[in-house]
Amino acid sequence: MKNHISTLPSVALPLAGAWLGSLAGEVMPYALVCTAIVLTDCLSAVMLRRRLKRLGKIDAARLSSHRFGRVVTTLIKIYALLVLSYMIDTVIIGDIASWGLTRLSAALVCFWQAMSILENEATASDARWARIARKILVDKTERHLGIDLSEMHNAQFTMHNHTN
């Protein structure tokens, strides 16, 4: 009996690895697209920090290990989402729905990252499209500069009402 228990890990671990490998093969195209857009967002954030440094708003414009760690953590979460979506899609949903949960999850990740890229590009930009986009998107100045934008908006609203 003891001999069988000691061989359990040597059998179970390769089976688990093969199972995860087959999942990774099915999810790989979605993971590659999501990785590409996350890295593009990372690049746009670095470019934003360079623009802010050029304007004298921040001191450093480089990618720190802490920020890179957040990118890696984000990628791990996205990969887990894709694998779980695939498992739900194949095991639970099956042929019930014609849409793929894995594809939908990847599309939502891409949309989320595309919004972040637009926010980065609109922040600290004087272009007309950026001024329009800032009315819809989040201005990342608050996060990068530590300025509370709600106070600025309230002060601007108060000044506007006193002049009218």
C-alpha positions as CSV (number, residue, x, y, z in Angstrom):
1,M,0.0,0.0,0.0
2,K,2.8,2.4,0.9
3,N,4.5,1.7,-2.4
4,H,1.3,2.8,-4.3
5,I,1.0,6.1,-2.4
6,S,4.6,7.0,-3.1
7,T,4.1,6.5,-6.9
8,L,1.0,8.8,-6.9
9,P,2.9,12.1,-7.4
10,S,5.0,10.6,-10.2
11,V,1.8,9.7,-12.1
12,A,-0.4,12.6,-11.1
13,L,2.0,15.4,-11.8
14,P,2.7,14.4,-15.5
15,L,-1.0,13.9,-16.1
16,A,-1.8,17.4,-14.6
17,G,1.0,18.9,-16.7
18,A,-0.3,17.2,-19.9
19,W,-3.8,18.5,-19.1
20,L,-2.6,22.0,-18.5
21,G,-0.5,21.8,-21.6
22,S,-3.5,20.9,-23.7
23,L,-5.5,23.8,-22.2
24,A,-2.6,26.1,-23.0
25,G,-2.6,25.0,-26.6
26,E,-6.3,25.9,-27.0
27,V,-5.9,29.2,-25.2
28,M,-2.6,30.2,-26.8
29,P,-3.9,32.4,-29.7
30,Y,-6.1,34.4,-27.3
31,A,-3.2,34.7,-24.8
32,L,-0.8,36.0,-27.5
33,V,-3.3,38.7,-28.6
34,C,-3.9,39.7,-25.0
35,T,-0.2,39.7,-24.3
36,A,0.5,42.0,-27.3
37,I,-2.1,44.5,-26.3
38,V,-0.9,44.5,-22.6
39,L,2.6,45.2,-23.7
40,T,1.4,47.9,-26.1
41,D,-0.4,49.5,-23.1
42,C,2.8,49.2,-21.1
43,L,4.7,51.0,-23.9
44,S,2.1,53.8,-24.1
45,A,2.4,54.2,-20.3
46,V,6.2,54.6,-20.6
47,M,5.6,57.2,-23.4
48,L,3.1,59.0,-21.2
49,R,5.7,59.2,-18.3
50,R,8.2,60.6,-20.8
51,R,5.8,63.3,-21.9
52,L,5.1,64.1,-18.2
53,K,8.8,64.3,-17.5
54,R,9.4,66.6,-20.5
55,L,6.7,68.9,-19.1
56,G,8.4,68.8,-15.7
57,K,5.5,67.1,-14.0
58,I,7.4,64.1,-12.7
59,D,11.1,63.2,-12.0
60,A,11.5,59.7,-13.5
61,A,10.3,58.5,-16.8
62,R,11.5,54.9,-16.7
63,L,9.8,51.6,-16.2
64,S,10.5,50.4,-12.6
65,S,10.6,46.8,-11.5
66,H,7.5,47.5,-9.4
67,R,5.5,48.6,-12.5
68,F,6.8,45.7,-14.5
69,G,5.7,43.4,-11.7
70,R,2.2,44.8,-12.0
71,V,2.3,44.0,-15.8
72,V,3.4,40.4,-15.1
73,T,0.6,40.1,-12.4
74,T,-1.9,41.4,-14.9
75,L,-0.8,38.9,-17.5
76,I,-1.0,36.0,-15.1
77,K,-4.6,37.1,-14.2
78,I,-5.5,37.3,-17.9
79,Y,-4.1,33.9,-18.6
80,A,-6.0,32.4,-15.6
81,L,-9.2,34.1,-17.0
82,L,-8.6,32.7,-20.4
83,V,-8.0,29.2,-19.1
84,L,-11.0,29.3,-16.8
85,S,-13.2,30.7,-19.7
86,Y,-12.1,27.9,-21.9
87,M,-12.8,25.3,-19.2
88,I,-16.3,26.8,-18.6
89,D,-16.9,27.0,-22.4
90,T,-16.0,23.4,-23.0
91,V,-17.2,21.7,-19.8
92,I,-20.3,23.6,-18.8
93,I,-21.6,25.6,-21.8
94,G,-20.6,23.1,-24.5
95,D,-22.9,23.3,-27.5
96,I,-25.6,25.4,-25.7
97,A,-24.3,28.7,-27.0
98,S,-22.9,29.6,-30.4
99,W,-20.5,32.2,-28.9
100,G,-17.3,31.3,-27.3
101,L,-16.6,32.5,-23.7
102,T,-12.9,32.4,-24.3
103,R,-13.2,34.6,-27.3
104,L,-15.5,37.0,-25.4
105,S,-13.1,37.1,-22.4
106,A,-10.2,37.9,-24.8
107,A,-12.3,40.6,-26.5
108,L,-13.1,42.2,-23.2
109,V,-9.5,42.2,-22.1
110,C,-8.5,43.8,-25.5
111,F,-11.3,46.5,-25.0
112,W,-10.1,47.2,-21.5
113,Q,-6.5,47.6,-22.6
114,A,-7.5,49.7,-25.6
115,M,-9.3,52.1,-23.3
116,S,-6.1,52.3,-21.2
117,I,-4.0,53.0,-24.2
118,L,-6.4,55.8,-25.3
119,E,-6.3,57.2,-21.8
120,N,-2.5,57.2,-21.9
121,E,-2.4,58.9,-25.2
122,A,-5.0,61.5,-24.3
123,T,-3.3,62.5,-21.0
124,A,-0.9,65.4,-21.2
125,S,-1.7,66.0,-24.9
126,D,-2.9,69.2,-26.5
127,A,-4.3,67.5,-29.6
128,R,-8.0,68.3,-30.3
129,W,-8.9,64.6,-30.2
130,A,-7.2,64.3,-26.8
131,R,-9.3,67.1,-25.3
132,I,-12.4,65.5,-26.6
133,A,-11.3,62.1,-25.3
134,R,-10.6,63.4,-21.9
135,K,-14.2,64.3,-21.5
136,I,-15.1,60.6,-21.9
137,L,-12.0,58.8,-20.6
138,V,-10.1,58.9,-17.3
139,D,-7.3,61.4,-17.1
140,K,-4.3,59.6,-15.7
141,T,-2.7,62.8,-14.4
142,E,-4.2,62.2,-10.9
143,R,-2.4,58.8,-10.7
144,H,0.9,60.0,-12.1
145,L,1.1,63.3,-10.4
146,G,-0.8,62.8,-7.2
147,I,-3.2,65.7,-7.9
148,D,-6.8,65.3,-6.9
149,L,-8.7,66.2,-10.1
150,S,-12.0,66.3,-8.3
151,E,-10.8,69.3,-6.4
152,M,-9.7,71.0,-9.6
153,H,-13.1,70.2,-11.2
154,N,-15.0,71.5,-8.2
155,A,-12.9,74.7,-8.1
156,Q,-13.4,75.2,-11.8
157,F,-17.2,74.6,-11.5
158,T,-17.4,77.1,-8.6
159,M,-15.4,79.7,-10.5
160,H,-17.6,79.2,-13.6
161,N,-20.8,79.6,-11.5
162,H,-19.5,82.8,-9.9
163,T,-18.7,84.4,-13.2
164,N,-22.2,83.7,-14.7
